[in-house]
Amino acid sequence: MYKIIEDVFTLKRLIKDESKLLPEYVPPSLPHREEHLRRLAEIFKIVIETKGKTFQKAMLTGETGTGKTAVAKRFGQSVIDYATHKGLKLKYIHINCHKDRTLFLITRKMVQEICPELPKRGFSPFELLAMIHDYLNSHTMHAIITLDEADFLIPKSGEDLIYDLIRLADEKLNEPQRISIILISRKTNILYELDKTTVSTLLHNTIRFEPYTSTQLRDILNARIIETFYPGVVSEEAIELISDMVSAPYESGHRGDARYALGLLWKAAKIAERLNAIRVLPEHVRMARAEGTISIEDIQNLQLHEKLILLSVAKALRKKQTAYITMGEVEDEYIQLCALWSQDPRKHTQVYMYIQNLKNIGVINTKISGSGYRGKTTLIGLVDAPAEAIEKELIKIITNEVNKQVTRGRRLDKH
């Protein structure tokens, strides 16, 4: 056992700061997104000019890994610094709607970030928004709220939140407007689910993020390598291969995705370290690609039953050794897993919604069955990672989550 620990601890280290490759890290500079940052600053310039008395809206759209979240967070930090320099008290709150999917959770987070002393229960979301606005007004402050992954919120209740913010602005027409909003979405078609007034404003203030090209990905990788690795340990050929792979026209699901490219680089580096190599080479990239790249962040942000559905997909695919399995096979596996972890299984309609959410974040893909199947059914497959790897990771995550639920339940019983 000692030898195993010794071997791991004495592996040659190529990475000097692994945190710089994590999805939540926002680098000081964003190659090829300077104009997007400039455009966002132009939209919100009026907020600074009016000393935080004007309500503004903007929308960032584009596929996963195109820099939307990074630009919004970098803008948020920079605008706080600039506002402070100008004597304006400004708050920037970034909310992930994939994680906080209801009006209650979002308004509660706003209260926690802006005015934690206010009560969070016993009020409607609109009443909480009004209280937040009054708090900001009495403290001569302004808040910019970013709703990231708005695709998960708007079909359910996001329109209500945006409508409430606009209604709040209308009701306080002759007063300073203290709350502005940025929507981040993978698709522009969510606009059709909003009212015409909101759509009109957002269309004028929409910033589109296109997938990165091979050259742009190379620049991003090179900039991040300087922050992350010891000098000279990542070969130019490895960088070129990742850039070309991820930007290729046949790359379904990840084309032009910088987050995926960085994940591939991280996994290639870990493989190189495991093999005690002195540099990250193209072969390590190919090996990383063959293993697939799982976004642990995306999986951890899933609701418990979404995790159970994804685990059902992975287990069924591993058992059958096919590219796709049917919706019925997923549900059969799901019912067994719910029994194993003492969870009440959701009905078919809810399971179908979970499948759509998993598809939206790019973990699974679906298609309608063709010949060889009786009738029409939804076929489900995994996009990029081996079924066995996802299965192992999910079992650990779900076990931990269910154990925490049990512990919380015991504490409540004692009280």
C-alpha positions as CSV (number, residue, x, y, z in Angstrom):
1,M,0.0,0.0,0.0
2,Y,2.9,2.4,0.9
3,K,4.3,1.8,-2.6
4,I,1.1,2.9,-4.3
5,I,1.1,6.2,-2.3
6,E,4.8,6.7,-3.0
7,D,4.3,6.1,-6.7
8,V,1.5,8.7,-7.0
9,F,3.3,11.3,-4.9
10,T,6.6,11.0,-6.8
11,L,5.0,11.2,-10.3
12,K,6.6,13.9,-12.4
13,R,4.5,17.1,-12.1
14,L,3.8,18.9,-15.3
15,I,1.0,21.1,-13.9
16,K,2.0,23.8,-11.5
17,D,-1.5,25.3,-10.8
18,E,-4.4,22.9,-11.7
19,S,-7.0,25.5,-10.6
20,K,-6.3,27.5,-13.7
21,L,-8.0,24.8,-15.8
22,L,-11.1,24.6,-13.7
23,P,-14.4,25.7,-15.5
24,E,-15.1,28.4,-12.8
25,Y,-11.7,30.1,-13.3
26,V,-11.9,33.4,-15.2
27,P,-8.5,34.5,-16.6
28,P,-7.4,38.2,-16.4
29,S,-7.6,38.4,-20.2
30,L,-10.1,36.8,-22.6
31,P,-8.5,36.2,-26.1
32,H,-10.9,37.0,-29.0
33,R,-13.6,38.2,-26.7
34,E,-12.4,41.8,-26.2
35,E,-15.1,43.2,-28.5
36,H,-17.9,41.2,-26.7
37,L,-16.7,42.7,-23.4
38,R,-16.5,46.2,-25.0
39,R,-20.1,45.8,-26.3
40,L,-21.4,44.8,-22.9
41,A,-19.6,47.8,-21.4
42,E,-21.3,50.1,-24.0
43,I,-24.8,48.7,-23.1
44,F,-24.3,49.3,-19.3
45,K,-22.4,52.6,-19.7
46,I,-25.7,54.4,-18.9
47,V,-25.9,52.7,-15.5
48,I,-22.6,54.3,-14.5
49,E,-23.4,57.7,-16.1
50,T,-26.7,58.0,-14.2
51,K,-25.1,56.9,-10.9
52,G,-26.9,53.6,-10.8
53,K,-30.4,55.1,-11.4
54,T,-31.2,53.4,-14.7
55,F,-32.5,49.9,-15.4
56,Q,-30.7,48.1,-18.3
57,K,-31.1,44.7,-19.9
58,A,-28.7,42.6,-22.1
59,M,-28.6,39.0,-23.5
60,L,-25.6,36.9,-24.3
61,T,-26.2,33.9,-26.6
62,G,-24.0,31.1,-28.1
63,E,-23.1,27.5,-27.7
64,T,-21.4,26.0,-24.7
65,G,-17.7,27.0,-24.3
66,T,-17.9,30.2,-26.4
67,G,-17.0,32.5,-23.6
68,K,-20.4,33.9,-22.5
69,T,-20.0,33.2,-18.8
70,A,-16.3,34.3,-18.7
71,V,-17.2,37.6,-20.4
72,A,-20.1,38.2,-18.0
73,K,-18.0,37.5,-14.9
74,R,-15.0,39.5,-16.1
75,F,-17.3,42.4,-16.9
76,G,-18.9,42.1,-13.5
77,Q,-15.6,42.3,-11.6
78,S,-14.3,45.1,-13.9
79,V,-17.5,47.2,-13.6
80,I,-17.5,46.9,-9.8
81,D,-13.9,48.1,-9.8
82,Y,-14.7,51.0,-12.1
83,A,-17.9,51.9,-10.2
84,T,-16.0,52.0,-6.9
85,H,-13.4,54.3,-8.5
86,K,-16.3,56.6,-9.6
87,G,-17.9,56.5,-6.1
88,L,-20.9,54.3,-7.1
89,K,-21.8,51.3,-4.9
90,L,-22.5,48.5,-7.3
91,K,-23.2,44.8,-6.8
92,Y,-22.8,42.1,-9.4
93,I,-24.6,38.8,-8.7
94,H,-24.0,35.8,-11.0
95,I,-26.7,33.1,-10.7
96,N,-26.6,29.7,-12.4
97,C,-30.2,28.8,-13.3
98,H,-29.1,25.2,-14.0
99,K,-28.5,25.0,-10.2
100,D,-31.0,27.5,-8.9
101,R,-34.1,26.8,-11.1
102,T,-37.0,28.5,-9.3
103,L,-38.0,32.1,-8.6
104,F,-37.8,31.4,-4.9
105,L,-34.1,30.1,-5.1
106,I,-33.1,33.0,-7.4
107,T,-34.7,35.8,-5.3
108,R,-33.3,34.1,-2.1
109,K,-29.8,34.2,-3.6
110,M,-30.3,37.9,-4.5
111,V,-31.3,38.6,-0.9
112,Q,-28.3,36.7,0.4
113,E,-25.9,38.6,-1.8
114,I,-27.4,42.1,-1.5
115,C,-29.2,42.4,1.8
116,P,-28.7,39.2,3.9
117,E,-30.5,40.8,6.9
118,L,-33.8,40.8,5.1
119,P,-36.3,37.9,5.8
120,K,-36.3,35.3,3.0
121,R,-39.5,33.5,3.8
122,G,-43.2,34.5,3.8
123,F,-43.0,36.8,0.8
124,S,-43.7,36.3,-2.9
125,P,-40.8,36.7,-5.4
126,F,-42.2,40.0,-6.5
127,E,-42.4,41.3,-2.9
128,L,-38.8,40.2,-2.3
129,L,-37.7,42.0,-5.5
130,A,-39.5,45.1,-4.3
131,M,-37.8,44.8,-0.9
132,I,-34.4,44.4,-2.6
133,H,-35.0,47.4,-4.8
134,D,-36.0,49.6,-1.8
135,Y,-32.9,48.4,0.1
136,L,-30.7,49.3,-2.9
137,N,-32.4,52.7,-3.2
138,S,-32.1,53.5,0.5
139,H,-28.4,52.6,0.3
140,T,-27.8,54.4,-3.0
141,M,-26.7,51.2,-4.6
142,H,-27.3,49.4,-8.0
143,A,-27.3,45.7,-8.7
144,I,-26.6,43.9,-12.0
145,I,-28.1,40.4,-11.9
146,T,-26.8,37.8,-14.4
147,L,-29.1,34.8,-15.0
148,D,-26.7,32.2,-16.5
149,E,-28.1,29.1,-18.3
150,A,-31.5,30.9,-18.6
151,D,-32.6,28.0,-20.9
152,F,-33.4,26.0,-17.7
153,L,-35.4,28.8,-16.1
154,I,-37.5,30.5,-18.8
155,P,-39.6,27.6,-19.9
156,K,-40.7,27.1,-16.3
157,S,-40.8,30.5,-14.6
158,G,-38.1,32.7,-16.0
159,E,-40.6,34.9,-17.9
160,D,-42.3,35.7,-14.5
161,L,-39.0,36.9,-13.0
162,I,-38.1,39.1,-16.0
163,Y,-41.7,40.4,-16.2
164,D,-41.6,41.2,-12.4
165,L,-38.3,43.1,-12.9
166,I,-39.9,45.1,-15.7
167,R,-43.1,45.6,-13.8
168,L,-41.1,46.8,-10.8
169,A,-39.4,49.4,-13.0
170,D,-42.8,50.5,-14.4
171,E,-44.2,50.9,-10.9
172,K,-41.3,53.0,-9.8
173,L,-41.2,55.0,-13.0
174,N,-40.3,58.3,-11.4
175,E,-37.8,56.7,-9.0
176,P,-34.2,55.5,-9.6
177,Q,-34.1,52.1,-11.2
178,R,-31.7,50.0,-9.1
179,I,-31.7,46.5,-10.7
180,S,-30.4,45.6,-14.1
181,I,-30.3,42.2,-15.7
182,I,-28.1,40.1,-18.1
183,L,-29.5,36.8,-19.6
184,I,-27.1,34.1,-20.8
185,S,-28.6,31.4,-23.0
186,R,-27.4,28.8,-25.4
187,K,-30.3,29.5,-27.8
188,T,-31.9,32.7,-29.0
189,N,-35.3,31.0,-29.4
190,I,-36.0,31.5,-25.7
191,L,-36.9,35.0,-26.7
192,Y,-40.1,33.7,-28.2
193,E,-41.2,32.7,-24.7
194,L,-41.0,36.2,-23.4
195,D,-43.4,39.1,-23.8
196,K,-43.0,41.5,-26.8
197,T,-41.7,44.4,-24.7
198,T,-38.9,42.4,-23.2
199,V,-38.0,40.8,-26.6
200,S,-37.8,44.2,-28.2
201,T,-35.3,45.5,-25.7
202,L,-33.2,42.3,-25.6
203,L,-33.0,42.1,-29.4
204,H,-31.3,45.5,-29.4
205,N,-28.9,44.4,-26.7
206,T,-28.1,40.9,-27.8
207,I,-24.5,39.8,-28.1
208,R,-23.9,36.7,-30.1
209,F,-20.9,34.4,-29.4
210,E,-19.7,32.3,-32.3
211,P,-17.8,29.0,-31.8
212,Y,-14.0,29.5,-31.7
213,T,-11.9,28.8,-34.7
214,S,-8.8,26.6,-34.6
215,T,-6.5,29.6,-34.5
216,Q,-8.5,31.2,-31.7
217,L,-8.5,28.0,-29.6
218,R,-4.7,27.8,-30.0
219,D,-4.4,31.4,-28.6
220,I,-6.7,30.5,-25.7
221,L,-4.7,27.3,-24.9
222,N,-1.3,29.0,-25.1
223,A,-2.5,31.8,-22.8
224,R,-3.8,29.3,-20.2
225,I,-0.7,27.0,-20.5
226,I,1.5,29.9,-19.4
227,E,-0.7,30.2,-16.2
228,T,-1.0,26.4,-15.6
229,F,2.1,24.5,-16.7
230,Y,5.8,24.6,-16.1
231,P,7.7,26.1,-19.1
232,G,8.1,23.9,-22.1
233,V,6.1,20.8,-20.9
234,V,3.3,21.1,-23.4
235,S,4.4,20.4,-27.0
236,E,3.2,22.7,-29.9
237,E,2.0,19.6,-31.7
238,A,-0.3,18.7,-28.8
239,I,-1.8,22.3,-28.8
240,E,-2.3,22.1,-32.6
241,L,-4.0,18.7,-32.4
242,I,-6.4,19.9,-29.6
243,S,-7.2,23.1,-31.6
244,D,-7.8,21.2,-34.8
245,M,-9.9,18.4,-33.2
246,V,-12.2,20.7,-31.3
247,S,-12.8,23.1,-34.3
248,A,-13.3,20.4,-36.9
249,P,-16.6,20.5,-38.8
250,Y,-17.4,16.9,-37.9
251,E,-17.0,17.6,-34.1
252,S,-20.6,17.2,-33.0
253,G,-21.5,18.7,-29.6
254,H,-18.2,20.4,-28.9
255,R,-17.2,22.3,-32.1
256,G,-15.4,25.5,-31.2
257,D,-15.9,24.8,-27.4
258,A,-13.0,26.3,-25.4
259,R,-14.1,24.6,-22.2
260,Y,-13.9,21.2,-23.9
261,A,-10.5,22.0,-25.4
262,L,-9.2,23.0,-21.9
263,G,-10.7,19.8,-20.4
264,L,-9.0,17.8,-23.1
265,L,-5.7,19.5,-22.3
266,W,-6.1,18.8,-18.6
267,K,-6.9,15.1,-19.1
268,A,-3.9,14.7,-21.6
269,A,-1.6,16.3,-19.0
270,K,-2.9,13.9,-16.3
271,I,-2.3,11.0,-18.6
272,A,1.3,12.2,-19.3
273,E,2.0,12.6,-15.6
274,R,0.6,9.1,-14.9
275,L,2.9,7.7,-17.6
276,N,5.8,9.7,-16.1
277,A,6.3,11.5,-19.4
278,I,8.4,14.7,-19.4
279,R,6.0,16.5,-22.0
280,V,2.4,16.5,-23.1
281,L,2.5,15.0,-26.6
282,P,-0.2,14.4,-29.3
283,E,-0.5,10.7,-28.3
284,H,-1.6,11.8,-24.8
285,V,-4.2,14.0,-26.4
286,R,-5.5,11.1,-28.5
287,M,-5.6,8.9,-25.4
288,A,-7.6,11.6,-23.5
289,R,-10.0,11.9,-26.4
290,A,-10.5,8.2,-26.5
291,E,-11.4,8.3,-22.7
292,G,-13.8,11.1,-23.2
293,T,-14.1,14.3,-21.1
294,I,-16.7,14.3,-18.4
295,S,-17.8,17.7,-17.1
296,I,-18.0,17.0,-13.3
297,E,-19.4,20.5,-12.8
298,D,-22.3,19.8,-15.1
299,I,-23.0,16.4,-13.4
300,Q,-22.8,17.9,-9.8
301,N,-25.2,20.6,-10.7
302,L,-27.9,18.1,-11.8
303,Q,-30.9,17.5,-9.6
304,L,-30.8,14.1,-7.8
305,H,-33.3,12.4,-10.2
306,E,-31.5,13.8,-13.2
307,K,-28.4,12.1,-11.9
308,L,-30.4,8.9,-11.4
309,I,-31.6,9.1,-15.0
310,L,-28.1,9.7,-16.4
311,L,-26.8,6.8,-14.3
312,S,-29.7,4.7,-15.8
313,V,-28.6,5.6,-19.3
314,A,-24.9,4.8,-18.6
315,K,-25.8,1.4,-16.9
316,A,-28.1,0.3,-19.7
317,L,-25.6,1.2,-22.4
318,R,-22.8,-0.6,-20.6
319,K,-24.9,-3.7,-20.2
320,K,-26.2,-3.8,-23.8
321,Q,-23.0,-2.5,-25.5
322,T,-25.1,-0.6,-28.1
323,A,-24.9,3.0,-29.3
324,Y,-28.4,3.7,-28.2
325,I,-31.0,2.4,-25.8
326,T,-34.8,3.1,-25.7
327,M,-36.7,5.3,-23.3
328,G,-38.4,2.2,-21.8
329,E,-35.0,0.6,-21.0
330,V,-33.9,3.8,-19.3
331,E,-37.1,3.9,-17.2
332,D,-36.7,0.2,-16.2
333,E,-33.2,0.9,-15.0
334,Y,-34.3,4.1,-13.3
335,I,-37.0,2.4,-11.2
336,Q,-34.5,-0.2,-10.0
337,L,-32.0,2.6,-9.0
338,C,-34.7,4.5,-7.2
339,A,-35.5,1.3,-5.2
340,L,-31.8,0.9,-4.4
341,W,-31.4,4.5,-3.0
342,S,-34.9,4.6,-1.4
343,Q,-36.2,7.3,-3.7
344,D,-39.7,7.7,-5.2
345,P,-39.5,7.3,-9.0
346,R,-40.9,10.2,-11.1
347,K,-43.6,9.7,-13.6
348,H,-43.0,9.3,-17.4
349,T,-43.6,13.0,-18.2
350,Q,-41.1,14.2,-15.6
351,V,-38.6,11.6,-16.7
352,Y,-38.9,12.9,-20.3
353,M,-38.3,16.4,-19.1
354,Y,-35.1,15.2,-17.3
355,I,-34.0,13.6,-20.6
356,Q,-34.5,16.9,-22.4
357,N,-32.5,18.8,-19.7
358,L,-29.6,16.3,-20.0
359,K,-29.7,16.7,-23.8
360,N,-29.6,20.5,-23.4
361,I,-26.4,20.4,-21.4
362,G,-24.8,18.1,-24.0
363,V,-24.4,15.0,-21.8
364,I,-26.7,12.8,-23.9
365,N,-28.1,12.9,-27.4
366,T,-31.5,11.6,-28.6
367,K,-33.2,10.6,-31.8
368,I,-36.4,9.0,-32.9
369,S,-36.2,5.3,-33.7
370,G,-36.3,4.1,-37.3
371,S,-36.6,0.7,-38.9
372,G,-36.0,-2.3,-36.5
373,Y,-38.2,-0.8,-33.8
374,R,-41.8,-1.4,-33.2
375,G,-43.6,2.0,-33.4
376,K,-41.7,5.2,-32.7
377,T,-39.7,5.7,-29.5
378,T,-37.0,8.0,-28.3
379,L,-33.5,6.5,-28.5
380,I,-30.9,7.8,-26.1
381,G,-27.1,7.7,-26.2
382,L,-24.1,9.3,-24.5
383,V,-22.4,12.1,-26.3
384,D,-18.7,11.9,-25.4
385,A,-17.7,9.9,-22.4
386,P,-17.5,6.1,-21.8
387,A,-20.6,4.7,-20.1
388,E,-18.4,3.0,-17.4
389,A,-16.6,6.2,-16.5
390,I,-19.9,8.1,-16.1
391,E,-21.4,5.2,-14.1
392,K,-18.5,5.1,-11.6
393,E,-18.5,8.9,-11.1
394,L,-22.3,9.1,-10.6
395,I,-22.4,6.2,-8.1
396,K,-20.0,8.2,-5.9
397,I,-21.8,11.5,-6.3
398,I,-25.3,10.0,-5.7
399,T,-24.2,7.9,-2.7
400,N,-22.7,11.0,-1.1
401,E,-25.8,13.1,-1.9
402,V,-28.3,10.5,-0.5
403,N,-26.2,10.0,2.6
404,K,-26.3,13.7,3.3
405,Q,-30.1,13.6,2.8
406,V,-30.3,10.8,5.4
407,T,-28.1,12.8,7.9
408,R,-30.2,15.9,7.5
409,G,-33.4,13.9,8.1
410,R,-32.0,12.4,11.3
411,R,-31.1,15.9,12.6
412,L,-34.6,17.1,11.8
413,D,-36.1,14.1,13.7
414,K,-34.1,15.0,16.8
415,H,-35.5,18.5,16.8
